[in-house]
Amino acid sequence: MQATVAAYFSALDKADLDGAMAAFTSDAVLTLQGLETAKGTAQLRKAYADAFKALRFASTHTYDEVRVY
């Protein structure tokens, strides 16, 4: 689980659209405050492409607990 989460954040840090998308299923939903909800692969891909044009990510993470539902 930690490797999957680490790969996702690594993709964000590199502005790697395909890597970020690999974390989602085709029916994923992304809801962020102040933005329109993105549903499905095409809308998520556009949301991340737009984010990578406007933002630069630089993240570090510490895992205290992982829960799988």
PQR file of N, CA, C, O and H, with PARSE charges and radii, in Angstrom:
ATOM      1  N   MET A   1       0.825  -1.191   0.000 -0.4000 1.5000
ATOM      2  CA  MET A   1       0.000   0.000   0.000 -0.0000 2.0000
ATOM      3  C   MET A   1       0.869   1.254   0.000  0.5500 1.7000
ATOM      4  O   MET A   1       0.603   2.196  -0.747 -0.5500 1.4000
ATOM      5  N   GLN A   2       1.897   1.267   0.829 -0.4000 1.5000
ATOM      6  CA  GLN A   2       2.750   2.447   0.889 -0.0000 2.0000
ATOM      7  C   GLN A   2       3.450   2.702  -0.442  0.5500 1.7000
ATOM      8  O   GLN A   2       3.646   3.855  -0.826 -0.5500 1.4000
ATOM      9  H   GLN A   2       2.113   0.502   1.435  0.4000 1.0000
ATOM     10  N   ALA A   3       3.828   1.640  -1.147 -0.4000 1.5000
ATOM     11  CA  ALA A   3       4.494   1.804  -2.442 -0.0000 2.0000
ATOM     12  C   ALA A   3       3.555   2.460  -3.455  0.5500 1.7000
ATOM     13  O   ALA A   3       3.984   3.285  -4.261 -0.5500 1.4000
ATOM     14  H   ALA A   3       3.669   0.703  -0.834  0.4000 1.0000
ATOM     15  N   THR A   4       2.292   2.097  -3.411 -0.4000 1.5000
ATOM     16  CA  THR A   4       1.306   2.676  -4.323 -0.0000 2.0000
ATOM     17  C   THR A   4       1.122   4.163  -4.039  0.5500 1.7000
ATOM     18  O   THR A   4       1.103   4.979  -4.961 -0.5500 1.4000
ATOM     19  H   THR A   4       1.943   1.426  -2.756  0.4000 1.0000
ATOM     20  N   VAL A   5       0.988   4.506  -2.776 -0.4000 1.5000
ATOM     21  CA  VAL A   5       0.819   5.914  -2.398 -0.0000 2.0000
ATOM     22  C   VAL A   5       2.089   6.702  -2.733  0.5500 1.7000
ATOM     23  O   VAL A   5       2.011   7.825  -3.229 -0.5500 1.4000
ATOM     24  H   VAL A   5       1.003   3.843  -2.027  0.4000 1.0000
ATOM     25  N   ALA A   6       3.249   6.117  -2.463 -0.4000 1.5000
ATOM     26  CA  ALA A   6       4.518   6.781  -2.776 -0.0000 2.0000
ATOM     27  C   ALA A   6       4.651   7.012  -4.282  0.5500 1.7000
ATOM     28  O   ALA A   6       5.122   8.070  -4.699 -0.5500 1.4000
ATOM     29  H   ALA A   6       3.312   5.204  -2.060  0.4000 1.0000
ATOM     30  N   ALA A   7       4.244   6.044  -5.101 -0.4000 1.5000
ATOM     31  CA  ALA A   7       4.317   6.192  -6.551 -0.0000 2.0000
ATOM     32  C   ALA A   7       3.408   7.322  -7.027  0.5500 1.7000
ATOM     33  O   ALA A   7       3.775   8.079  -7.926 -0.5500 1.4000
ATOM     34  H   ALA A   7       3.861   5.184  -4.762  0.4000 1.0000
ATOM     35  N   TYR A   8       2.227   7.438  -6.426 -0.4000 1.5000
ATOM     36  CA  TYR A   8       1.296   8.512  -6.785 -0.0000 2.0000
ATOM     37  C   TYR A   8       1.911   9.886  -6.484  0.5500 1.7000
ATOM     38  O   TYR A   8       1.908  10.770  -7.341 -0.5500 1.4000
ATOM     39  H   TYR A   8       1.930   6.823  -5.696  0.4000 1.0000
ATOM     40  N   PHE A   9       2.431  10.059  -5.278 -0.4000 1.5000
ATOM     41  CA  PHE A   9       3.001  11.361  -4.921 -0.0000 2.0000
ATOM     42  C   PHE A   9       4.281  11.647  -5.696  0.5500 1.7000
ATOM     43  O   PHE A   9       4.568  12.807  -5.991 -0.5500 1.4000
ATOM     44  H   PHE A   9       2.434   9.341  -4.582  0.4000 1.0000
ATOM     45  N   SER A  10       5.041  10.638  -6.025 -0.4000 1.5000
ATOM     46  CA  SER A  10       6.214  10.814  -6.876 -0.0000 2.0000
ATOM     47  C   SER A  10       5.795  11.311  -8.255  0.5500 1.7000
ATOM     48  O   SER A  10       6.443  12.186  -8.829 -0.5500 1.4000
ATOM     49  H   SER A  10       4.808   9.696  -5.785  0.4000 1.0000
ATOM     50  N   ALA A  11       4.711  10.751  -8.785 -0.4000 1.5000
ATOM     51  CA  ALA A  11       4.190  11.199 -10.077 -0.0000 2.0000
ATOM     52  C   ALA A  11       3.753  12.662  -9.999  0.5500 1.7000
ATOM     53  O   ALA A  11       4.008  13.434 -10.924 -0.5500 1.4000
ATOM     54  H   ALA A  11       4.185  10.040  -8.319  0.4000 1.0000
ATOM     55  N   LEU A  12       3.101  13.045  -8.907 -0.4000 1.5000
ATOM     56  CA  LEU A  12       2.710  14.454  -8.748 -0.0000 2.0000
ATOM     57  C   LEU A  12       3.936  15.356  -8.747  0.5500 1.7000
ATOM     58  O   LEU A  12       3.953  16.393  -9.410 -0.5500 1.4000
ATOM     59  H   LEU A  12       2.894  12.417  -8.156  0.4000 1.0000
ATOM     60  N   ASP A  13       4.962  14.958  -8.000 -0.4000 1.5000
ATOM     61  CA  ASP A  13       6.172  15.770  -7.899 -0.0000 2.0000
ATOM     62  C   ASP A  13       6.866  15.938  -9.250  0.5500 1.7000
ATOM     63  O   ASP A  13       7.511  16.957  -9.495 -0.5500 1.4000
ATOM     64  H   ASP A  13       4.948  14.116  -7.461  0.4000 1.0000
ATOM     65  N   LYS A  14       6.737  14.939 -10.127 -0.4000 1.5000
ATOM     66  CA  LYS A  14       7.373  14.971 -11.450 -0.0000 2.0000
ATOM     67  C   LYS A  14       6.444  15.501 -12.538  0.5500 1.7000
ATOM     68  O   LYS A  14       6.833  15.575 -13.704 -0.5500 1.4000
ATOM     69  H   LYS A  14       6.213  14.110  -9.928  0.4000 1.0000
ATOM     70  N   ALA A  15       5.216  15.869 -12.165 -0.4000 1.5000
ATOM     71  CA  ALA A  15       4.193  16.272 -13.147 -0.0000 2.0000
ATOM     72  C   ALA A  15       4.016  15.177 -14.194  0.5500 1.7000
ATOM     73  O   ALA A  15       3.881  15.457 -15.385 -0.5500 1.4000
ATOM     74  H   ALA A  15       4.900  15.808 -11.218  0.4000 1.0000
ATOM     75  N   ASP A  16       4.019  13.939 -13.738 -0.4000 1.5000
ATOM     76  CA  ASP A  16       3.882  12.748 -14.589 -0.0000 2.0000
ATOM     77  C   ASP A  16       2.405  12.378 -14.674  0.5500 1.7000
ATOM     78  O   ASP A  16       1.876  11.697 -13.795 -0.5500 1.4000
ATOM     79  H   ASP A  16       4.128  13.711 -12.770  0.4000 1.0000
ATOM     80  N   LEU A  17       1.751  12.826 -15.729 -0.4000 1.5000
ATOM     81  CA  LEU A  17       0.312  12.623 -15.867 -0.0000 2.0000
ATOM     82  C   LEU A  17      -0.059  11.142 -15.895  0.5500 1.7000
ATOM     83  O   LEU A  17      -0.990  10.726 -15.206 -0.5500 1.4000
ATOM     84  H   LEU A  17       2.181  13.378 -16.443  0.4000 1.0000
ATOM     85  N   ASP A  18       0.658  10.346 -16.681 -0.4000 1.5000
ATOM     86  CA  ASP A  18       0.339   8.915 -16.751 -0.0000 2.0000
ATOM     87  C   ASP A  18       0.574   8.229 -15.410  0.5500 1.7000
ATOM     88  O   ASP A  18      -0.197   7.353 -15.018 -0.5500 1.4000
ATOM     89  H   ASP A  18       1.414  10.684 -17.241  0.4000 1.0000
ATOM     90  N   GLY A  19       1.622   8.618 -14.713 -0.4000 1.5000
ATOM     91  CA  GLY A  19       1.892   8.040 -13.401 -0.0000 2.0000
ATOM     92  C   GLY A  19       0.813   8.383 -12.388  0.5500 1.7000
ATOM     93  O   GLY A  19       0.404   7.529 -11.602 -0.5500 1.4000
ATOM     94  H   GLY A  19       2.248   9.329 -15.032  0.4000 1.0000
ATOM     95  N   ALA A  20       0.355   9.615 -12.400 -0.4000 1.5000
ATOM     96  CA  ALA A  20      -0.719  10.012 -11.487 -0.0000 2.0000
ATOM     97  C   ALA A  20      -2.004   9.270 -11.815  0.5500 1.7000
ATOM     98  O   ALA A  20      -2.711   8.816 -10.915 -0.5500 1.4000
ATOM     99  H   ALA A  20       0.687  10.308 -13.039  0.4000 1.0000
ATOM    100  N   MET A  21      -2.307   9.145 -13.093 -0.4000 1.5000
ATOM    101  CA  MET A  21      -3.529   8.464 -13.513 -0.0000 2.0000
ATOM    102  C   MET A  21      -3.516   6.981 -13.169  0.5500 1.7000
ATOM    103  O   MET A  21      -4.575   6.374 -13.007 -0.5500 1.4000
ATOM    104  H   MET A  21      -1.733   9.513 -13.825  0.4000 1.0000
ATOM    105  N   ALA A  22      -2.340   6.396 -13.056 -0.4000 1.5000
ATOM    106  CA  ALA A  22      -2.226   4.973 -12.735 -0.0000 2.0000
ATOM    107  C   ALA A  22      -2.796   4.658 -11.353  0.5500 1.7000
ATOM    108  O   ALA A  22      -3.085   3.500 -11.052 -0.5500 1.4000
ATOM    109  H   ALA A  22      -1.480   6.889 -13.187  0.4000 1.0000
ATOM    110  N   ALA A  23      -2.959   5.669 -10.520 -0.4000 1.5000
ATOM    111  CA  ALA A  23      -3.492   5.466  -9.173 -0.0000 2.0000
ATOM    112  C   ALA A  23      -5.013   5.346  -9.153  0.5500 1.7000
ATOM    113  O   ALA A  23      -5.590   5.017  -8.117 -0.5500 1.4000
ATOM    114  H   ALA A  23      -2.725   6.610 -10.764  0.4000 1.0000
ATOM    115  N   PHE A  24      -5.666   5.606 -10.280 -0.4000 1.5000
ATOM    116  CA  PHE A  24      -7.119   5.669 -10.311 -0.0000 2.0000
ATOM    117  C   PHE A  24      -7.730   4.582 -11.181  0.5500 1.7000
ATOM    118  O   PHE A  24      -7.126   4.135 -12.156 -0.5500 1.4000
ATOM    119  H   PHE A  24      -5.197   5.873 -11.121  0.4000 1.0000
ATOM    120  N   THR A  25      -8.929   4.166 -10.817 -0.4000 1.5000
ATOM    121  CA  THR A  25      -9.710   3.263 -11.658 -0.0000 2.0000
ATOM    122  C   THR A  25     -10.508   4.102 -12.661  0.5500 1.7000
ATOM    123  O   THR A  25     -10.595   5.323 -12.528 -0.5500 1.4000
ATOM    124  H   THR A  25      -9.420   4.529 -10.025  0.4000 1.0000
ATOM    125  N   SER A  26     -11.077   3.448 -13.647 -0.4000 1.5000
ATOM    126  CA  SER A  26     -11.798   4.176 -14.696 -0.0000 2.0000
ATOM    127  C   SER A  26     -13.047   4.885 -14.187  0.5500 1.7000
ATOM    128  O   SER A  26     -13.547   5.800 -14.843 -0.5500 1.4000
ATOM    129  H   SER A  26     -11.006   2.457 -13.755  0.4000 1.0000
ATOM    130  N   ASP A  27     -13.559   4.475 -13.024 -0.4000 1.5000
ATOM    131  CA  ASP A  27     -14.759   5.115 -12.477 -0.0000 2.0000
ATOM    132  C   ASP A  27     -14.447   6.026 -11.281  0.5500 1.7000
ATOM    133  O   ASP A  27     -15.331   6.330 -10.480 -0.5500 1.4000
ATOM    134  H   ASP A  27     -13.153   3.732 -12.491  0.4000 1.0000
ATOM    135  N   ALA A  28     -13.199   6.454 -11.168 -0.4000 1.5000
ATOM    136  CA  ALA A  28     -12.783   7.297 -10.047 -0.0000 2.0000
ATOM    137  C   ALA A  28     -13.476   8.655 -10.082  0.5500 1.7000
ATOM    138  O   ALA A  28     -13.897   9.133 -11.136 -0.5500 1.4000
ATOM    139  H   ALA A  28     -12.481   6.207 -11.818  0.4000 1.0000
ATOM    140  N   VAL A  29     -13.582   9.262  -8.901 -0.4000 1.5000
ATOM    141  CA  VAL A  29     -14.166  10.597  -8.750 -0.0000 2.0000
ATOM    142  C   VAL A  29     -13.194  11.427  -7.923  0.5500 1.7000
ATOM    143  O   VAL A  29     -12.718  10.980  -6.879 -0.5500 1.4000
ATOM    144  H   VAL A  29     -13.240   8.873  -8.046  0.4000 1.0000
ATOM    145  N   LEU A  30     -12.900  12.637  -8.391 -0.4000 1.5000
ATOM    146  CA  LEU A  30     -12.006  13.549  -7.691 -0.0000 2.0000
ATOM    147  C   LEU A  30     -12.796  14.791  -7.311  0.5500 1.7000
ATOM    148  O   LEU A  30     -13.327  15.489  -8.174 -0.5500 1.4000
ATOM    149  H   LEU A  30     -13.287  13.001  -9.238  0.4000 1.0000
ATOM    150  N   THR A  31     -12.869  15.060  -6.022 -0.4000 1.5000
ATOM    151  CA  THR A  31     -13.593  16.221  -5.523 -0.0000 2.0000
ATOM    152  C   THR A  31     -12.624  17.099  -4.741  0.5500 1.7000
ATOM    153  O   THR A  31     -12.065  16.671  -3.732 -0.5500 1.4000
ATOM    154  H   THR A  31     -12.438  14.493  -5.320  0.4000 1.0000
ATOM    155  N   LEU A  32     -12.431  18.313  -5.204 -0.4000 1.5000
ATOM    156  CA  LEU A  32     -11.570  19.270  -4.522 -0.0000 2.0000
ATOM    157  C   LEU A  32     -12.355  20.545  -4.265  0.5500 1.7000
ATOM    158  O   LEU A  32     -13.117  21.000  -5.118 -0.5500 1.4000
ATOM    159  H   LEU A  32     -12.885  18.660  -6.024  0.4000 1.0000
ATOM    160  N   GLN A  33     -12.166  21.108  -3.100 -0.4000 1.5000
ATOM    161  CA  GLN A  33     -12.889  22.317  -2.738 -0.0000 2.0000
ATOM    162  C   GLN A  33     -12.609  23.420  -3.750  0.5500 1.7000
ATOM    163  O   GLN A  33     -11.454  23.693  -4.077 -0.5500 1.4000
ATOM    164  H   GLN A  33     -11.547  20.738  -2.408  0.4000 1.0000
ATOM    165  N   GLY A  34     -13.664  24.048  -4.240 -0.4000 1.5000
ATOM    166  CA  GLY A  34     -13.542  25.154  -5.164 -0.0000 2.0000
ATOM    167  C   GLY A  34     -13.463  24.761  -6.631  0.5500 1.7000
ATOM    168  O   GLY A  34     -13.462  25.623  -7.509 -0.5500 1.4000
ATOM    169  H   GLY A  34     -14.602  23.826  -3.975  0.4000 1.0000
ATOM    170  N   LEU A  35     -13.397  23.456  -6.897 -0.4000 1.5000
ATOM    171  CA  LEU A  35     -13.329  22.986  -8.283 -0.0000 2.0000
ATOM    172  C   LEU A  35     -14.498  22.070  -8.584  0.5500 1.7000
ATOM    173  O   LEU A  35     -15.090  21.474  -7.685 -0.5500 1.4000
ATOM    174  H   LEU A  35     -13.398  22.755  -6.183  0.4000 1.0000
ATOM    175  N   GLU A  36     -14.816  21.970  -9.852 -0.4000 1.5000
ATOM    176  CA  GLU A  36     -15.880  21.074 -10.282 -0.0000 2.0000
ATOM    177  C   GLU A  36     -15.428  19.625 -10.081  0.5500 1.7000
ATOM    178  O   GLU A  36     -14.260  19.306 -10.301 -0.5500 1.4000
ATOM    179  H   GLU A  36     -14.335  22.455 -10.582  0.4000 1.0000
ATOM    180  N   THR A  37     -16.334  18.761  -9.671 -0.4000 1.5000
ATOM    181  CA  THR A  37     -16.020  17.348  -9.473 -0.0000 2.0000
ATOM    182  C   THR A  37     -15.661  16.713 -10.809  0.5500 1.7000
ATOM    183  O   THR A  37     -16.352  16.905 -11.809 -0.5500 1.4000
ATOM    184  H   THR A  37     -17.284  19.020  -9.493  0.4000 1.0000
ATOM    185  N   ALA A  38     -14.562  15.949 -10.809 -0.4000 1.5000
ATOM    186  CA  ALA A  38     -14.130  15.224 -12.006 -0.0000 2.0000
ATOM    187  C   ALA A  38     -14.529  13.766 -11.841  0.5500 1.7000
ATOM    188  O   ALA A  38     -14.241  13.144 -10.818 -0.5500 1.4000
ATOM    189  H   ALA A  38     -14.001  15.793  -9.996  0.4000 1.0000
ATOM    190  N   LYS A  39     -15.196  13.228 -12.857 -0.4000 1.5000
ATOM    191  CA  LYS A  39     -15.668  11.842 -12.813 -0.0000 2.0000
ATOM    192  C   LYS A  39     -15.131  11.088 -14.016  0.5500 1.7000
ATOM    193  O   LYS A  39     -15.293  11.523 -15.156 -0.5500 1.4000
ATOM    194  H   LYS A  39     -15.430  13.733 -13.688  0.4000 1.0000
ATOM    195  N   GLY A  40     -14.497   9.965 -13.760 -0.4000 1.5000
ATOM    196  CA  GLY A  40     -13.992   9.123 -14.842 -0.0000 2.0000
ATOM    197  C   GLY A  40     -12.632   9.560 -15.346  0.5500 1.7000
ATOM    198  O   GLY A  40     -12.156  10.654 -15.041 -0.5500 1.4000
ATOM    199  H   GLY A  40     -14.365   9.611 -12.834  0.4000 1.0000
ATOM    200  N   THR A  41     -12.023   8.691 -16.114 -0.4000 1.5000
ATOM    201  CA  THR A  41     -10.648   8.873 -16.573 -0.0000 2.0000
ATOM    202  C   THR A  41     -10.439  10.161 -17.364  0.5500 1.7000
ATOM    203  O   THR A  41      -9.472  10.880 -17.113 -0.5500 1.4000
ATOM    204  H   THR A  41     -12.410   7.802 -16.361  0.4000 1.0000
ATOM    205  N   ALA A  42     -11.310  10.465 -18.301 -0.4000 1.5000
ATOM    206  CA  ALA A  42     -11.117  11.647 -19.154 -0.0000 2.0000
ATOM    207  C   ALA A  42     -11.143  12.940 -18.339  0.5500 1.7000
ATOM    208  O   ALA A  42     -10.295  13.811 -18.535 -0.5500 1.4000
ATOM    209  H   ALA A  42     -12.096   9.881 -18.506  0.4000 1.0000
ATOM    210  N   GLN A  43     -12.097  13.072 -17.438 -0.4000 1.5000
ATOM    211  CA  GLN A  43     -12.199  14.287 -16.628 -0.0000 2.0000
ATOM    212  C   GLN A  43     -11.050  14.385 -15.626  0.5500 1.7000
ATOM    213  O   GLN A  43     -10.526  15.475 -15.393 -0.5500 1.4000
ATOM    214  H   GLN A  43     -12.786  12.364 -17.278  0.4000 1.0000
ATOM    215  N   LEU A  44     -10.652  13.252 -15.029 -0.4000 1.5000
ATOM    216  CA  LEU A  44      -9.514  13.273 -14.111 -0.0000 2.0000
ATOM    217  C   LEU A  44      -8.237  13.641 -14.850  0.5500 1.7000
ATOM    218  O   LEU A  44      -7.439  14.433 -14.349 -0.5500 1.4000
ATOM    219  H   LEU A  44     -11.078  12.367 -15.219  0.4000 1.0000
ATOM    220  N   ARG A  45      -8.037  13.081 -16.030 -0.4000 1.5000
ATOM    221  CA  ARG A  45      -6.838  13.383 -16.821 -0.0000 2.0000
ATOM    222  C   ARG A  45      -6.772  14.883 -17.113  0.5500 1.7000
ATOM    223  O   ARG A  45      -5.704  15.485 -17.003 -0.5500 1.4000
ATOM    224  H   ARG A  45      -8.686  12.438 -16.437  0.4000 1.0000
ATOM    225  N   LYS A  46      -7.894  15.490 -17.481 -0.4000 1.5000
ATOM    226  CA  LYS A  46      -7.918  16.929 -17.748 -0.0000 2.0000
ATOM    227  C   LYS A  46      -7.624  17.729 -16.475  0.5500 1.7000
ATOM    228  O   LYS A  46      -6.868  18.700 -16.510 -0.5500 1.4000
ATOM    229  H   LYS A  46      -8.762  15.002 -17.570  0.4000 1.0000
ATOM    230  N   ALA A  47      -8.221  17.321 -15.357 -0.4000 1.5000
ATOM    231  CA  ALA A  47      -7.992  18.028 -14.094 -0.0000 2.0000
ATOM    232  C   ALA A  47      -6.510  18.004 -13.710  0.5500 1.7000
ATOM    233  O   ALA A  47      -5.959  19.025 -13.299 -0.5500 1.4000
ATOM    234  H   ALA A  47      -8.835  16.532 -15.328  0.4000 1.0000
ATOM    235  N   TYR A  48      -5.870  16.846 -13.843 -0.4000 1.5000
ATOM    236  CA  TYR A  48      -4.450  16.747 -13.506 -0.0000 2.0000
ATOM    237  C   TYR A  48      -3.587  17.493 -14.514  0.5500 1.7000
ATOM    238  O   TYR A  48      -2.615  18.138 -14.122 -0.5500 1.4000
ATOM    239  H   TYR A  48      -6.318  16.016 -14.176  0.4000 1.0000
ATOM    240  N   ALA A  49      -3.915  17.425 -15.799 -0.4000 1.5000
ATOM    241  CA  ALA A  49      -3.150  18.159 -16.813 -0.0000 2.0000
ATOM    242  C   ALA A  49      -3.207  19.661 -16.526  0.5500 1.7000
ATOM    243  O   ALA A  49      -2.193  20.353 -16.613 -0.5500 1.4000
ATOM    244  H   ALA A  49      -4.704  16.901 -16.118  0.4000 1.0000
ATOM    245  N   ASP A  50      -4.383  20.154 -16.187 -0.4000 1.5000
ATOM    246  CA  ASP A  50      -4.533  21.570 -15.844 -0.0000 2.0000
ATOM    247  C   ASP A  50      -3.746  21.915 -14.586  0.5500 1.7000
ATOM    248  O   ASP A  50      -3.103  22.963 -14.517 -0.5500 1.4000
ATOM    249  H   ASP A  50      -5.207  19.591 -16.116  0.4000 1.0000
ATOM    250  N   ALA A  51      -3.797  21.032 -13.591 -0.4000 1.5000
ATOM    251  CA  ALA A  51      -3.065  21.265 -12.340 -0.0000 2.0000
ATOM    252  C   ALA A  51      -1.561  21.320 -12.589  0.5500 1.7000
ATOM    253  O   ALA A  51      -0.870  22.169 -12.025 -0.5500 1.4000
ATOM    254  H   ALA A  51      -4.319  20.180 -13.647  0.4000 1.0000
ATOM    255  N   PHE A  52      -1.051  20.421 -13.428 -0.4000 1.5000
ATOM    256  CA  PHE A  52       0.382  20.400 -13.709 -0.0000 2.0000
ATOM    257  C   PHE A  52       0.837  21.649 -14.458  0.5500 1.7000
ATOM    258  O   PHE A  52       1.999  22.041 -14.354 -0.5500 1.4000
ATOM    259  H   PHE A  52      -1.612  19.732 -13.886  0.4000 1.0000
ATOM    260  N   LYS A  53      -0.060  22.277 -15.208 -0.4000 1.5000
ATOM    261  CA  LYS A  53       0.283  23.529 -15.891 -0.0000 2.0000
ATOM    262  C   LYS A  53       0.373  24.693 -14.903  0.5500 1.7000
ATOM    263  O   LYS A  53       1.164  25.617 -15.093 -0.5500 1.4000
ATOM    264  H   LYS A  53      -1.004  21.959 -15.293  0.4000 1.0000
ATOM    265  N   ALA A  54      -0.439  24.642 -13.853 -0.4000 1.5000
ATOM    266  CA  ALA A  54      -0.549  25.765 -12.921 -0.0000 2.0000
ATOM    267  C   ALA A  54       0.256  25.596 -11.636  0.5500 1.7000
ATOM    268  O   ALA A  54       0.613  26.585 -10.998 -0.5500 1.4000
ATOM    269  H   ALA A  54      -1.081  23.891 -13.698  0.4000 1.0000
ATOM    270  N   LEU A  55       0.543  24.364 -11.255 -0.4000 1.5000
ATOM    271  CA  LEU A  55       1.156  24.106  -9.947 -0.0000 2.0000
ATOM    272  C   LEU A  55       2.397  23.252 -10.076  0.5500 1.7000
ATOM    273  O   LEU A  55       2.571  22.524 -11.053 -0.5500 1.4000
ATOM    274  H   LEU A  55       0.254  23.560 -11.774  0.4000 1.0000
ATOM    275  N   ARG A  56       3.260  23.351  -9.073 -0.4000 1.5000
ATOM    276  CA  ARG A  56       4.401  22.448  -8.930 -0.0000 2.0000
ATOM    277  C   ARG A  56       4.267  21.793  -7.562  0.5500 1.7000
ATOM    278  O   ARG A  56       4.076  22.468  -6.550 -0.5500 1.4000
ATOM    279  H   ARG A  56       3.119  23.943  -8.279  0.4000 1.0000
ATOM    280  N   PHE A  57       4.369  20.487  -7.549 -0.4000 1.5000
ATOM    281  CA  PHE A  57       4.252  19.740  -6.305 -0.0000 2.0000
ATOM    282  C   PHE A  57       5.642  19.381  -5.794  0.5500 1.7000
ATOM    283  O   PHE A  57       6.542  19.080  -6.579 -0.5500 1.4000
ATOM    284  H   PHE A  57       4.524  19.939  -8.370  0.4000 1.0000
ATOM    285  N   ALA A  58       5.810  19.414  -4.493 -0.4000 1.5000
ATOM    286  CA  ALA A  58       7.031  18.961  -3.825 -0.0000 2.0000
ATOM    287  C   ALA A  58       6.571  18.393  -2.488  0.5500 1.7000
ATOM    288  O   ALA A  58       6.261  19.143  -1.562 -0.5500 1.4000
ATOM    289  H   ALA A  58       5.079  19.658  -3.855  0.4000 1.0000
ATOM    290  N   SER A  59       6.527  17.082  -2.392 -0.4000 1.5000
ATOM    291  CA  SER A  59       5.905  16.491  -1.213 -0.0000 2.0000
ATOM    292  C   SER A  59       6.839  15.547  -0.474  0.5500 1.7000
ATOM    293  O   SER A  59       7.715  14.914  -1.063 -0.5500 1.4000
ATOM    294  H   SER A  59       6.779  16.473  -3.144  0.4000 1.0000
ATOM    295  N   THR A  60       6.628  15.472   0.813 -0.4000 1.5000
ATOM    296  CA  THR A  60       7.232  14.454   1.669 -0.0000 2.0000
ATOM    297  C   THR A  60       6.100  13.916   2.535  0.5500 1.7000
ATOM    298  O   THR A  60       5.175  14.648   2.887 -0.5500 1.4000
ATOM    299  H   THR A  60       5.916  15.986   1.292  0.4000 1.0000
ATOM    300  N   HIS A  61       6.179  12.640   2.874 -0.4000 1.5000
ATOM    301  CA  HIS A  61       5.075  12.022   3.585 -0.0000 2.0000
ATOM    302  C   HIS A  61       5.583  11.080   4.667  0.5500 1.7000
ATOM    303  O   HIS A  61       6.622  10.434   4.528 -0.5500 1.4000
ATOM    304  H   HIS A  61       6.930  12.045   2.589  0.4000 1.0000
ATOM    305  N   THR A  62       4.821  11.026   5.740 -0.4000 1.5000
ATOM    306  CA  THR A  62       5.060  10.085   6.827 -0.0000 2.0000
ATOM    307  C   THR A  62       3.779   9.306   7.021  0.5500 1.7000
ATOM    308  O   THR A  62       2.699   9.890   7.109 -0.5500 1.4000
ATOM    309  H   THR A  62       3.977  11.551   5.853  0.4000 1.0000
ATOM    310  N   TYR A  63       3.892   7.993   7.089 -0.4000 1.5000
ATOM    311  CA  TYR A  63       2.716   7.135   7.256 -0.0000 2.0000
ATOM    312  C   TYR A  63       2.621   6.676   8.682  0.5500 1.7000
ATOM    313  O   TYR A  63       3.490   5.950   9.164 -0.5500 1.4000
ATOM    314  H   TYR A  63       4.770   7.519   7.017  0.4000 1.0000
ATOM    315  N   ASP A  64       1.571   7.090   9.369 -0.4000 1.5000
ATOM    316  CA  ASP A  64       1.312   6.617  10.721 -0.0000 2.0000
ATOM    317  C   ASP A  64       0.374   5.424  10.721  0.5500 1.7000
ATOM    318  O   ASP A  64       0.441   4.557  11.593 -0.5500 1.4000
ATOM    319  H   ASP A  64       0.865   7.680   8.977  0.4000 1.0000
ATOM    320  N   GLU A  65      -0.506   5.396   9.720 -0.4000 1.5000
ATOM    321  CA  GLU A  65      -1.504   4.340   9.669 -0.0000 2.0000
ATOM    322  C   GLU A  65      -2.055   4.263   8.259  0.5500 1.7000
ATOM    323  O   GLU A  65      -2.213   5.281   7.585 -0.5500 1.4000
ATOM    324  H   GLU A  65      -0.560   6.100   9.012  0.4000 1.0000
ATOM    325  N   VAL A  66      -2.347   3.049   7.821 -0.4000 1.5000
ATOM    326  CA  VAL A  66      -2.992   2.826   6.529 -0.0000 2.0000
ATOM    327  C   VAL A  66      -4.209   1.980   6.776  0.5500 1.7000
ATOM    328  O   VAL A  66      -4.132   0.933   7.419 -0.5500 1.4000
ATOM    329  H   VAL A  66      -2.219   2.222   8.369  0.4000 1.0000
ATOM    330  N   ARG A  67      -5.351   2.439   6.257 -0.4000 1.5000
ATOM    331  CA  ARG A  67      -6.590   1.685   6.388 -0.0000 2.0000
ATOM    332  C   ARG A  67      -7.125   1.363   5.000  0.5500 1.7000
ATOM    333  O   ARG A  67      -7.157   2.228   4.125 -0.5500 1.4000
ATOM    334  H   ARG A  67      -5.413   3.289   5.734  0.4000 1.0000
ATOM    335  N   VAL A  68      -7.537   0.135   4.802 -0.4000 1.5000
ATOM    336  CA  VAL A  68      -8.107  -0.284   3.548 -0.0000 2.0000
ATOM    337  C   VAL A  68      -9.564  -0.649   3.795  0.5500 1.7000
ATOM    338  O   VAL A  68      -9.872  -1.478   4.651 -0.5500 1.4000
ATOM    339  H   VAL A  68      -7.511  -0.568   5.513  0.4000 1.0000
ATOM    340  N   TYR A  69     -10.445  -0.030   3.047 -0.4000 1.5000
ATOM    341  CA  TYR A  69     -11.869  -0.267   3.217 -0.0000 2.0000
ATOM    342  C   TYR A  69     -12.411  -1.024   2.039  0.5500 1.7000
ATOM    343  O   TYR A  69     -13.604  -1.324   1.995 -0.5500 1.4000
ATOM    344  H   TYR A  69     -10.195   0.644   2.351  0.4000 1.0000
TER
END
